[in-house]
Structure formats: structure tokens, C-alpha cells
Amino acid sequence: MSLRARIRAGDPEAFRVLFDDHAQAVYNHAYRLTGNWSTAEDVVSLTYLEAWRLRARVEVDPEAGSLRPWVLGVATNVARNVRRAARRHQAALARLPAVDAVPDHADEVAARVDDRRRVARTMAALASLRTAEREVLALCVWSGLDYAEAARALGIPIGTVRSRLSRARAKLAHRLGESREPPPCPGQVLDDRDPAVPIVAETAR
Amino acid sequence: MSDTDELHRLLPDRDLPSDRHHHLREFVMQQIQADVRTTPTARRRRLAPALAVGLAAAVAVAVVGLGGPGSGGLGGPDGRATDGRTGQPALAPVARTFELAAVTASSRSYTPPRPDQWIYIKRRNLHPSAIAKDKGHAPDVIDEIWLRADGKKMAEFNPFHGRVESWDQDNGYPDLAALPTDPEVLLSLLRDQITAPPTDPRVPADGHAMPRPDMSDVDVDGVLFSRIAGILDQNLLPPDVTAALWRAAALVPGVTQATEPVRIDGRTAIAVGRVQDGWRFEQLLVDPDTYEYIGYRSVATKDYTYPASDVTERAGSVQFALTRLATSIVDAPGQTH
């Protein structure tokens, strides 16, 4: 059986493979959508619990290619409303703290101040976009999906992906251009005012 | 694509550290395997009533003693049935508390919901833990959820736009409402769901054999207690099922009662529960006078540092406290009574 067929049939071991193949991509995608690495870890767990729940929706068509667009699509929905996804898997998450500790390695990763400023500026610019624009940028620019894959991940027509992406690019370039200076305080970067991503709003610190 | 490369460079990928990858994956796999195990299969549905008949005779002895509060109903595997004639509570405080909570639960008025009705539950969620702080979770949230009684939908109040949203989701309510009303049968069933090797009818016979889950480092009694507490906390079930859940909780090895009453939300509560993973006392909270359910919380019994982190829960600190503010059965999501 193909991996797609095994996922669809609910073979737990196929989900282990799916996790190993795409968790890294989901983690980074989630960060670009939520602006917080701890939340991104939660999104990784929730994405795979959601993928398990929604497994019957996977197409078994052998032409369908990599499962990455599907997984990133699920992750996008989870990141859009982390609280709702968390509610769905509340019983599971109640046990998560025991296995889930979240040391923040941000300092090691963005060790250089310049790097950190650059990331902060980019995240601030991304956060200023509409959710839909941010999602399409994250998928096409950073996760490397093509128009068709992004369209499938988001459940929207290819034409919409194309137009939304070009609008989002222009806005992002503009925002990056007007914010050559780093934001006044690091907290601002995480201060996502989009009500659809409440955990991120709560996470500002 | 140089524009894309340029943007990509602004926000490079970061590695999910391998220990985190491993932790998260094993967490997800545990949940998936637990889901596979607890999905009722045709085989298990047939098994449960058979088990019930088999144990009924043995348990009947214990149930005879149930004359009133404190008088028993706790026939443990070691035959600790109380003496129904004298009515003397030959019960430890913890067993007595569970039994009184069961008696209270069983005497609640309850009209079974129609399949199109909704179970409404309003709770306060306190998350004062170090880990919640580290993860940036809201420390104090009041939530309202609705479970449709046919099990097919859920709804919640979304405070961010002030509307109630409903969506399709198996909420498990019909299965929970139909749980066995005999505590020992119930306990065996739940234990079986936790420990049994997965049998998934959705995987064709020629498909991959499911591996037997590795339960060697899992505290099954701990999972069992949490499962019972979770069911009690998140549902409004028929009185006989609720009573059976309280009595089943009393039978989980290791349950104990806090020596001091607990102050929560301006109330005093008796706390009965179990020390989990060697450091967290998970407690079901009941009113000391009426033995009504108040909530569910976890308090650290000693300092504990999460693996691969510098996050420490201090002894005496509370990890979570869920208190029930309201429950009812209503006709539509959004209604509260």
C-alpha cells in the first residue's frame, strides 16, 4: 500500500513516517504564521492530531504527489485558530505538559543581533498582513509550494493564490521598506493583533 | 525567483531540535494509538455485555450494602464489601468521599437529552503552571462548550468575536452516556481501552499489522485515573453512569485524599485523587457538604523539572485547576439553560 493509502486507512505507523517527513516543515510554517516558536511546537502536535482525525480526506490518487501540501494545509487551519484546535484535542493536550517542555532556543539560533533584528523586522512585516495573505506567502515563499499545491493546501482556486500572493508580496516589500529600523521592543514582533490567532496575542512577552 | 530567495533568506528555517521532534512525535503517536484502542470495535462492543454478566454476580454482593451515604457500595477486588446490616462505614476517608460523591451524583435529576439537544458546560480554566507560563498560555480562561447529544457536533463561545461557533466533530457523548453503570465493569472496560492491543477494523486484513503498544513505561493506573477525571469533568452524563465513574475512580490503585481542604474560587473543597508520575497530585474536588463535583486540578507534591528544559514546577504549585461554573441540557448551541 502507498503511504497515502496507509494514511487514509488509519495505519499509525504511516503517521510516524508522515511526522518524520514533514514535522520540520510544519514547525517553520507554524512559526511564520504565529510568530512564536512555542506556539509553533503546539501547532506541530495539533496538526498531526488533526491529520489523524481528518485522514479520510486524503486522496489516494497515486498522481497526487507529496503529502506535504495536505499536511501544511492542515497546519494552516490549526494555526488560524490554535484555541479551537486545542479544544478538539483537549483531552490529549491535558497530558501534553508531562512530555512537552519548551526551552526556547531562540537565543542560540538567532545568536547574532543582526540576524535577530532581521527576523524580527520580517516577522513584524508579516504580522501586519491579513491572515490570508500571510498564509499564501508562508506556503509559496517559505515552504516552497507551487501555485497548485498552495491552492490545494488552502482549498482555494489557483487564480486566487496567484493574485493573493502578488498582493501579499507587494505589501510585504512595502512594509519591509518602511521599517528599516528594528522595532522598538522585541515584544512587538510577537504582538499579533489578528483575533484569529489568539494564543499568539496572549503570548506577547 | 531571486525575489523569493531574498525573502527566504530574511526568515531562514530553524531546526526542530531532535529531542523535541522525538517528544512531539511520541506524544502524537501515543494519542493516535490510544484513539485506535478506544475506538469501539464490533468485537469489543460484544465483549462488554458478556463481561458485565460475568461480574454482575460478584459485584451484587457489594451493592447490597448500599443503604445510604457512607454505607458502602465499594466491593473491591480484595472483597472489602461493607456490612449492609450494621451500615458501618468500613471505609477509608478517600473511599468514603468517592462514595458520597457517587451517591450525590446518582440522586441528581436528569432527563436524557434528545439526540438533537446539546450538553452545555461552562468552566473556568486556571493554568498557573510554570510550563503554561513558559508556553505563553492564558492563565485564566472561562470557556463555554456545547456537545450535541448525538455525538456529531461541538460548539464553543469564541470570545474574540463574541459568537458561538459550531463544527462537525465526534464528541464521544453517546458512547460515554452508555458506559457500564457497574463500577468494576466500567473500570475493566476503561483499563481494557487503555491497555488492549489495537484492533482497527478500518485497516484491511491484508494491511499492516498494528504493533502492540509499548506500555512498559506507562503508569496505566495513572492514565486510568486521568481518564475517569476527564470524563467527569467534561460531560453531563446520566446519574447512574456518573455515580459509576466516581465509584470506579475509588477503585483505581493509589487513590488518596488530601489531608487539608482546598480553597478554590472562594470555596472550600475536599480533594481526592492520585499522585501521578511521582510528582503531581491530580485531584477531583468536591463540596464538603453536598459532595457535588466542583472541579479538577493538579498540584505539585515536590519540585519537578521537565526533561530537557529549565522549566520547574515548585512543590505546592498548581498546574491546572478546572472548575465547573454551569451545566445544562439545551436545545441549541448558545443557549445556557
Interface residues (C-beta under 8 A of the other chain):
Chain A: M1 R6 A9 G10 D11 P12 E13 A14 F15 R16 F19 D20 A23 Q24 Y27 N28 Y31 R32 N36 W37 S38 T39 E41 D42 V44 S45 Y48 L49 W52 R83 R84 R87 R88 H89 Q90 A91 A92 A94 R95 L96 P97 A98 V99 D100 A101 V102 P103 D104 H105 V109 R118 V119 R121 T122 M123 L126 L137 C140 V141 W142 R169 L172 L176 P195 A196 P198 I199 E202 T203 R205
Chain B: D3 T4 L7 H8 L10 L11 D13 R14 D15 L16 P17 R20 H21 H23 L24 R25 E26 F27 V28 M29 Q31 I32 Q33 D35 V36 S129 I131 A132 D134 K135 G136 H137 A138 D143 I145 M154 E156 N158 F160 H161 E165 W167 Q169 P198 D200 R202 V203 P204 G207 H208 M210 P211 S226 G230 Q234 D277 Y306 P307 A308 S309 D310 V311 Q319 F320
